[in-house]
Amino acid sequence: MPVTPEKKVKDKVTKQLKDIGAYYFYPVTSGYGGSGVPDIVGCYGGYFFAIECKAGANKPTALQEKHLKNICEAGGIAFVVNEDNVQDVYKTIYEAMSNGK
């Protein structure tokens, strides 16, 4: 099975999360799971985070944007990662933690 560009982004994200010792998982969005849930959710340093992974020119759907917004409003850290910013996952989480998110 070929590796998709989005899978490559997810692999780079999870490598960084493993390197810092974050707890994370990929939520299942079928059955009892909901549509639009971010690709990766987890916890680091007592902070909840959610990451939506995209590749190329792909953008989050309106429902994905709503979930990301709701997570931020509830005090979590939520953001979109693509090839352009995938190297900044830890930095993004750490900066949000430093700002008291």
N, C-alpha and C positions, 0 to 999 in steps of 0.2 A: 504494500500500500504506500503510495507516494506521500511525502511529508508536505503538507500545505504551508503556504506562507504564514498563516495564522498560527499553525502548530509550532513553527519556528519561533514566533514571538512568545507563545506560551512557554516553550522550553527555556528561553532566555529569562523569562520572568521567574519561573520556578527555580532555576539555578540560583538566582540572586536570593530568593526567599530561603532556600536551603542553606546558602552560605551564611546568612545572618541568624539562622535558627528559628525562623518564624513558623508558626503553625498555620497550615493552609489546606484547602481542599477545593475540588471542582464540584459545585453543586449539580445534582441531577435535576433537569428541568422537565422531566416527564412524570406521569403519575401524579404524585402529590406535590411535586415541585412546580414553581410558577414560571411562566415565560418572562423573558427579559432580565432574569437574574444575572448578575455579573459572572464572568467565566471563572474567576478565582476569588474566594473569600478566605479570610483568615484573621489571625491576631498576632501582634508583635508588640512587646513592651507594654501590654495592657490595652492596646488600641486595636479596635476592629478595623479591618480594611477590606475593600472590594476592588477588584481590578477587571476591567473589560478589555480584552485583547482584540486588536484589529490589525489588519494587514493592508498594505497599499493605500488606496484612497477610500477604503471602507470606513464608514462612520457608524456610531451607535444608532440604533433605532430609537424612535420616540419613547417606547416602553423601557428600553435600556437606560436612556437618559433619565427617565422618571425614577427608576430604581436607584441610580447613582445619586440623584438629587435627594431622594428620601434618606439614603444612608448618611449623606453629609448633614442633613437637617437633624438627624438623630444623634449626631456627634461622632460618626465614623469617618473614615478616610476612604474616598472613592474617586477613582480616576480611570482614564482611558490610556492604554499603552499601545504603541505601534512601533514600527522599525525605527522611527526617528527619535523616540524617547525611551526605548526599552532598557537602555543602559542606566537610566535614572530611577529605577523602581525604589531602591533603598533610599536614595536621596529624597524622593517625593514623600515616602512614608515618614522619614526622619524629620523633614521640614514641617510636615503637618503635626507631628508629635510635639515639636519644639514650639509651635504656635498654639499649643493647647487644644488642638482639635479633639 
